[in-house]
Amino acid sequence: MKLALSLPFGAMTTATLKRTPFHKYHLEHKAKMVDFAGWDMPLLYSSIIDEHKHVRTSGGLFDVSHMGRIRFKGKDARRFLDRVCTRQILGMQDGQARYSIICNEDGGCRDDVLVYRLSDFEYLMVCNASNREKLVEHFANERGDLVFKMKDETLSTAMVAIQGPKVMDVIGQFSREVPTLKRYRFTQKQLLLFKMLFSRTGYTGEDGVEVIMPAKMASKAVDLLMMKLGGKYDIVRPTGLAARDSLRLEAGMALYGHEITEEIDPLSAGLDFAIKLDKGEADPDGVRFIGQDALQRIASEGLARKLKGLVLEGRRSARQGMPVMHEGKPVGEVTSGCLSPTLDKSIAMAFVPTALATEGTEVSVDLGRTTVNAQVVDLPFYKRSE
């Protein structure tokens, strides 16, 4: 089985690529390394299928240190974040994380991010690797006279995601508190002699945690973690970016550059849960987010297209940009696709006209040399049992 990948691989030379603190670990475990957004990252260690299935049945450890980590601290930090984020930051509690979009003035997506509230005056943002420098520049241009400090901590910290149905039981051996965290909550713990931030969000459709730690301690920390999580019990295996992509696609989660871009608004992408269209009304400062006017207009006019799932006949994978057809005419476009290792079906996400976005609608996908029938389905394709 071969999977079509939707990851933004580059073509930089190895010498110019940035390396995460786990680079030696990847090489020791015989990872196939690739250029991913300017970072030398593990694509896979054994096979995409094996790693994907192990995460679904047991657990996987992903190096996500390439993702940006930006700290905001000061009396106006919250006010600034409400200015640049579509989600309401006002009213968040300490230890809470929220998924949000950062929009441009036209309502397109500059990035999708996670915002962590450490205190009323201190927040941490995790963003996509390919957008980190763009966002830092954007924030510098938008801060005005607001009083706060912004620090890019990407290179001084490391981050891993540990995902899978058996992960939390093992994490409980280290901490009683972490397995009791609710979704989109986090805690900071002194663990394995290091101060770490544990959050419970996820990007695979499985349960688990993300761990942020100092870069200089990261390699030793992961070695210790894997002694407990992996070892002879083989609960958690190192997992590459390829399986991370197929896992998130099954879970119906957006990938920047595919389901969301500067030209795609988050309402059409089904991310309305992360947008507060009436932001500013309950805010004593009346802060509205960049792009709010545009999204309010789009919402009032009605969506011309929606992001939906497709299940294709046969086993060929659809790729980004392939036309979605209806009655012989192109009506939409595939954003991501693969042969699902869990469902053993060819699946894809695609934008289709709102009139065709009802589950069960019959369409087809132009794969180039052939056209295959497909059925519109609701997302996600896969949802774990609670």
Secondary structure in CASP SS format (residue, H / E / C, confidence):
PFRMAT SS
TARGET T0000
AUTHOR 0000-0000-0000
METHOD secondary structure of the structure
MODEL  1
M C 1.00
K C 1.00
L C 1.00
A C 1.00
L C 1.00
S C 1.00
L C 1.00
P C 1.00
F E 1.00
G C 1.00
A C 1.00
M C 1.00
T C 1.00
T H 1.00
A H 1.00
T H 1.00
L C 1.00
K E 1.00
R C 1.00
T C 1.00
P C 1.00
F C 1.00
H H 1.00
K H 1.00
Y H 1.00
H H 1.00
L H 1.00
E H 1.00
H C 1.00
K C 1.00
A C 1.00
K E 1.00
M E 1.00
V E 1.00
D E 1.00
F E 1.00
A C 1.00
G C 1.00
W E 1.00
D E 1.00
M E 1.00
P E 1.00
L E 1.00
L E 1.00
Y C 1.00
S C 1.00
S C 1.00
I H 1.00
I H 1.00
D H 1.00
E H 1.00
H H 1.00
K H 1.00
H H 1.00
V H 1.00
R H 1.00
T H 1.00
S C 1.00
G C 1.00
G E 1.00
L E 1.00
F E 1.00
D E 1.00
V C 1.00
S C 1.00
H C 1.00
M C 1.00
G E 1.00
R E 1.00
I E 1.00
R E 1.00
F E 1.00
K E 1.00
G C 1.00
K C 1.00
D C 1.00
A H 1.00
R H 1.00
R H 1.00
F H 1.00
L H 1.00
D H 1.00
R H 1.00
V H 1.00
C C 1.00
T C 1.00
R C 1.00
Q C 1.00
I C 1.00
L C 1.00
G C 1.00
M C 1.00
Q C 1.00
D C 1.00
G C 1.00
Q E 1.00
A E 1.00
R E 1.00
Y E 1.00
S E 1.00
I E 1.00
I E 1.00
C E 1.00
N C 1.00
E C 1.00
D C 1.00
G C 1.00
G C 1.00
C E 1.00
R E 1.00
D E 1.00
D E 1.00
V E 1.00
L E 1.00
V E 1.00
Y E 1.00
R E 1.00
L E 1.00
S E 1.00
D C 1.00
F C 1.00
E E 1.00
Y E 1.00
L E 1.00
M E 1.00
V E 1.00
C E 1.00
N C 1.00
A H 1.00
S H 1.00
N H 1.00
R H 1.00
E H 1.00
K H 1.00
L H 1.00
V H 1.00
E H 1.00
H H 1.00
F H 1.00
A H 1.00
N H 1.00
E H 1.00
R C 1.00
G C 1.00
D C 1.00
L C 1.00
V C 1.00
F C 1.00
K E 1.00
M E 1.00
K E 1.00
D E 1.00
E C 1.00
T C 1.00
L C 1.00
S C 1.00
T E 1.00
A E 1.00
M E 1.00
V E 1.00
A E 1.00
I E 1.00
Q E 1.00
G C 1.00
P C 1.00
K C 1.00
V H 1.00
M H 1.00
D H 1.00
V H 1.00
I H 1.00
G C 1.00
Q C 1.00
F C 1.00
S C 1.00
R C 1.00
E C 1.00
V H 1.00
P H 1.00
T H 1.00
L C 1.00
K C 1.00
R C 1.00
Y C 1.00
R E 1.00
F E 1.00
T E 1.00
Q E 1.00
K E 1.00
Q E 1.00
L E 1.00
L C 1.00
L C 1.00
F E 1.00
K E 1.00
M E 1.00
L E 1.00
F E 1.00
S E 1.00
R C 1.00
T C 1.00
G C 1.00
Y C 1.00
T C 1.00
G C 1.00
E C 1.00
D C 1.00
G E 1.00
V E 1.00
E E 1.00
V E 1.00
I E 1.00
M E 1.00
P E 1.00
A H 1.00
K H 1.00
M H 1.00
A H 1.00
S H 1.00
K H 1.00
A H 1.00
V H 1.00
D H 1.00
L H 1.00
L H 1.00
M H 1.00
M H 1.00
K H 1.00
L H 1.00
G C 1.00
G H 1.00
K H 1.00
Y H 1.00
D C 1.00
I C 1.00
V C 1.00
R E 1.00
P E 1.00
T C 1.00
G C 1.00
L H 1.00
A H 1.00
A H 1.00
R H 1.00
D H 1.00
S H 1.00
L H 1.00
R H 1.00
L H 1.00
E H 1.00
A C 1.00
G C 1.00
M C 1.00
A C 1.00
L C 1.00
Y E 1.00
G C 1.00
H C 1.00
E C 1.00
I E 1.00
T C 1.00
E C 1.00
E C 1.00
I C 1.00
D C 1.00
P C 1.00
L C 1.00
S C 1.00
A C 1.00
G C 1.00
L C 1.00
D H 1.00
F H 1.00
A H 1.00
I C 1.00
K C 1.00
L C 1.00
D C 1.00
K C 1.00
G C 1.00
E C 1.00
A C 1.00
D C 1.00
P C 1.00
D C 1.00
G C 1.00
V C 1.00
R C 1.00
F C 1.00
I C 1.00
G C 1.00
Q H 1.00
D H 1.00
A H 1.00
L H 1.00
Q H 1.00
R H 1.00
I H 1.00
A H 1.00
S H 1.00
E H 1.00
G C 1.00
L C 1.00
A C 1.00
R E 1.00
K E 1.00
L E 1.00
K E 1.00
G E 1.00
L E 1.00
V E 1.00
L E 1.00
E C 1.00
G C 1.00
R C 1.00
R C 1.00
S C 1.00
A C 1.00
R C 1.00
Q C 1.00
G C 1.00
M C 1.00
P E 1.00
V E 1.00
M E 1.00
H E 1.00
E C 1.00
G C 1.00
K E 1.00
P E 1.00
V E 1.00
G E 1.00
E E 1.00
V E 1.00
T E 1.00
S E 1.00
G E 1.00
C E 1.00
L E 1.00
S C 1.00
P C 1.00
T C 1.00
L C 1.00
D C 1.00
K C 1.00
S E 1.00
I E 1.00
A E 1.00
M E 1.00
A E 1.00
F E 1.00
V E 1.00
P E 1.00
T H 1.00
A H 1.00
L H 1.00
A C 1.00
T C 1.00
E C 1.00
G C 1.00
T C 1.00
E E 1.00
V E 1.00
S E 1.00
V E 1.00
D E 1.00
L C 1.00
G C 1.00
R C 1.00
T C 1.00
T E 1.00
V E 1.00
N E 1.00
A E 1.00
Q E 1.00
V E 1.00
V E 1.00
D C 1.00
L C 1.00
P C 1.00
F C 1.00
Y C 1.00
K C 1.00
R C 1.00
S C 1.00
E C 1.00
END
